[in-house]
Amino acid sequence: MRMWPRVARIYWDPWRNIPVVKPRQEEIDLYYVVRLSEPGDARPAFQGDLEKLEKAVTHEYGSPELYRRFFENQFVLLNKTPHWDHMWEVVASGNVLGQLYYDPFREKWRFRLTYSGAVLALEEKLVKDQRVDGPVYTGRVVEASGVSDNQVVVVDSRNRIRGLAEKYGDKLVIVKTFHDKSRPVETSGRAASIQDVLKHNEEGLKTLEESSKRFLEKLHARYSLPVIISYSGGKDSLIALDLTVKALGGGEMVFNDTGLELPETISNVEEVSERYGLKLHVASAGDVFWRGVEVFGPPGKDYRWCCKIAKLVPIARLTRALWPNGAFNIVGQRAYESLDRAKSPRVWRNKWIPHLVTTSPIQYWGQLSGWLYIFKYNLPFNKLYLKGFDRLGCFLCPSSTLAEFKDVEETYPELWERWRRLLEYWRRSLNQPEEWVKLGLWRWLTPASAKKRIARHVQGYSIDWRDEYRRRLLASSVNLAPVSKTQGEEGLKLFFNRKVVSDGYRSVLKANTEGIGFSYEEGDGVVEISTPNTNIIIKEDMVEAKPFAPGESLEDLVDVLKIIYRMYGCVKCGSCILWAPRGVARLTPQGPVLESRVDEKVRRQYLESCPISDQLVEKVVVPLILDSPKAFKRPSRKRLKFS
């Protein structure tokens, strides 16, 4: 069943033994289509990748002979395929011969043959086989007498290839059975260099290039705006930049320095700016991530507070200051990077930075086409790719795999050690096992299915999201957590671990609640906030809402809690000031303060643009109140709307 709305298609020339990215229509029948998993966005294997591959093959079969026969001096492609960590389909001579995958339990790369690879490897006696009588199924244990390799090909009583088995002690365990039994395609097997590939893809690359340049020219004519190029230090934005310079004559570069970039990326940004003679603007986040992690805890795939304060806010602040009347923004986005990007239009406006008209001239380029373009024109690409790094950007991004973290740890041990120590602090604070760090369980906040799948490999461990959320709030610099609640006909009472409103913060609470349209009164140590739907009473460690029901009264309570948590947790990112009308709000040592009463639209901008509101309160505090990790998806939630 096809999942991706678009897939990349790579052809293989069997005589020259090279890939072809965009053949002429009359030549298509002369080539094979490489059988790749969706979306088929394969890329060339670099030196770092090949070293991992050779080491993995040697581990499985006791020698590098199979590697030398199939992959040495060949143009090898890697295609990312679904796996619970990181897996590549390895393509050589037009066939997917195996899968290179990372085993986080052994902290090493492993290799498994595909059916095609097993057929060829057995024919040339590069691997051993093991006959298995009776049914062949994953998990079956068979004798391993005389087996020295870690992996063997399983054949049945009729000598048919059925799967793979791995050695565990003196036994073999069948770990894979083959369902797709397509025979390998035949090619010349001749050695192929990058020069060979470039020579015979010249016409196809030129077609892609001219199409993208015409697209930029036509779009720029429609939007008579200054041209800016969002450059990340990665390969895709480099191609987009080169195409923009050729099509439009130049532009100005914008680089978002999140404070989590690798040294080679910073160097590459400077090199590209100098090579092309483009003015460089840096949207710097400074150390805001490291300040933020003290408030939020580690970020997650489902808890992306970091993207707003380290990416969105700096970019929005810079571009609004330099191009208040708008700009034509070129990015290196591609449809094959994710399902979201596959569904993205080719021209769009981000709701947070609507003054920028954004487009990608390489939206429908595959990685192979992109890399051939880079090699053809000798573009100054980031040399981290040669070491086997697949994605660049924030080195500790929770969307990374454990394999990618391992690359960072080995290449930048001091950099990774800083993050490891911080994770260790949070692991202990959250009362989590060592595997919480080792197996990357910190990469999810909610009890997501992927997190549960990994957690099953940790003996005696079960996910207790309520305890984890409460401990996260207590370990945070905010140190304010709901620890119990009672709910009856009169209303809801929440009890916290400490006094909810410290004396030095009452004036801030008063200014903000009155600013969003609520009334505020205090006396005898009690604060009473009246809203159109409920009365909220704050006394020492208790917050009471009466009446209370899901819907409007709940949302008024959540708004007040957002004000309270923002007072204690503000990291001075300036998000609330940036998206509120000028003069409406200001930052103080006690957090943001409204200067005057605002209407509902500004109220939502002021509250929801803050990552503490949008992430910490909505995804940690409210779930504890409503007893559901998915409470942030509730129908009554007040959301920020852009006109």
Salt bridges, closest charged atoms under 4 A:
ASP13 OD2 - ARG16 NH1 2.79
GLU26 OE2 - ARG24 NE 3.77
GLU27 OE2 - ARG24 NH2 2.80
ASP41 OD2 - ARG334 NH2 2.83
ASP49 OD2 - ARG43 NH1 2.89
GLU60 OE2 - ARG110 NE 2.59
ASP103 OD2 - ARG106 NH1 2.52
ASP103 OD2 - ARG110 NH1 3.66
GLU107 OE2 - LYS406 NZ 3.39
GLU123 OE2 - ARG183 NH2 3.39
GLU124 OE1 - ARG69 NE 2.65
ASP133 OD1 - ARG131 NE 3.06
GLU143 OE2 - LYS171 NZ 2.79
ASP149 OD2 - LYS128 NZ 3.76
ASP156 OD2 - ARG160 NE 2.82
ASP156 OD2 - ARG162 NH1 3.32
GLU166 OE1 - ARG110 NH2 3.34
GLU166 OE2 - ARG112 NE 3.42
ASP180 OD2 - ARG35 NH2 2.87
GLU202 OE2 - LYS376 NZ 3.13
GLU203 OE1 - ARG24 NE 3.87
GLU209 OE2 - LYS213 NZ 3.62
GLU209 OE2 - LYS246 NZ 3.44
GLU210 OE2 - LYS206 NZ 3.63
GLU210 OE2 - LYS213 NZ 3.24
ASP236 OD2 - LYS235 NZ 3.54
ASP236 OD2 - ARG334 NE 3.12
ASP242 OD2 - LYS246 NZ 3.07
GLU252 OE1 - HIS281 NE2 2.45
GLU264 OE2 - LYS387 NZ 3.44
ASP287 OD1 - ARG291 NE 2.99
GLU337 OE1 - ARG341 NH1 2.90
ASP390 OD1 - ARG43 NE 3.08
ASP390 OD2 - LYS80 NZ 2.85
ASP407 OD2 - LYS52 NZ 2.98
GLU409 OE1 - LYS406 NZ 3.79
GLU417 OE2 - ARG420 NH2 2.80
GLU417 OE2 - ARG421 NH1 3.85
GLU424 OE2 - ARG427 NH2 2.67
GLU424 OE2 - ARG428 NH1 3.64
ASP467 OD2 - ARG471 NE 2.83
GLU468 OE2 - LYS451 NZ 3.50
ASP503 OD1 - LYS499 NZ 3.14
ASP503 OD1 - ARG506 NE 3.97
GLU514 OE1 - LYS510 NZ 3.24
GLU522 OE1 - ARG506 NH1 3.11
GLU552 OE2 - LYS638 NZ 3.10
GLU555 OE2 - ARG634 NE 2.85
ASP556 OD1 - ARG603 NH2 3.85
ASP559 OD2 - ARG603 NH2 2.48
ASP559 OD1 - ARG604 NH2 2.77
GLU595 OE1 - ARG586 NE 2.77
GLU600 OE1 - ARG603 NH1 3.24
GLU600 OE2 - ARG604 NH1 3.14
GLU608 OE1 - LYS562 NZ 2.90
GLU608 OE2 - ARG604 NH2 2.93
ASP614 OD1 - ARG637 NH2 3.03
GLU618 OE2 - LYS562 NZ 2.89
GLU618 OE1 - ARG634 NH1 2.73
GLU618 OE2 - ARG637 NE 3.35
ASP627 OD1 - ARG466 NE 2.67
